[in-house]
Each structure stands twice: as C-alpha cells, then as structure tokens.
Amino acid sequence: MIDISKILYEITNNEEVLKPNCELLESGILDSYSIITLLGKLEDIGITIVPTRLNPDDFKTVESIQKLVDNMH
C-alpha cells in the first residue's frame, strides 16, 4: 500500500499531512505546485492520474487522496 501521507510530507515538509483528515486545500498546505509534484511522484511509482479528470474534492484531505490512489492502483 502506498502511504500518501509520507509522500505529502516529503513534498510539503509539514507534519499536519500526517493526520488523515487534515484539510489540505483549505489550510493552504497543498497548492497547485504541490499537487503537480504529487502527481509526478505517483507517476514515478506507476500510478498515473490524469489531471483533467480530477475533482478538487479528491485533494481535500490526506484520506481523500489515499482513496483516489487506492482506487487507481
């Protein structure tokens, strides 16, 4: 299983991402640059997510990103 919180921590260096229900977008922890970086890191490990098919709710929390990745994997 891919640990999204670890990947997000590498990108943001913010310990809040270790909490599954952390509001990533509302808090400003995750921005457009970090989302693109996340998509690149996921692609590096074999998970391709097409950015045009994404819903902002997919990136609302660590848990929502984890569900997205689990459904793609």
Stockholm file with secondary structure:
# STOCKHOLM 1.0

chainA/1-73         MIDISKILYEITNNEEVLKPNCELLESGILDSYSIITLLGKLEDIGITIVPTRLNPDDFKTVESIQKLVDNMH
#=GR chainA/1-73 SS CCCHHHHHHHHHCCGGGGSTTCBTTTTTSSCHHHHHHHHHHHHHTTCCCCGGGCCGGGGSBHHHHHHHHHHHC
#=GC SS_cons        CCCHHHHHHHHHCCGGGGSTTCBTTTTTSSCHHHHHHHHHHHHHTTCCCCGGGCCGGGGSBHHHHHHHHHHHC
//
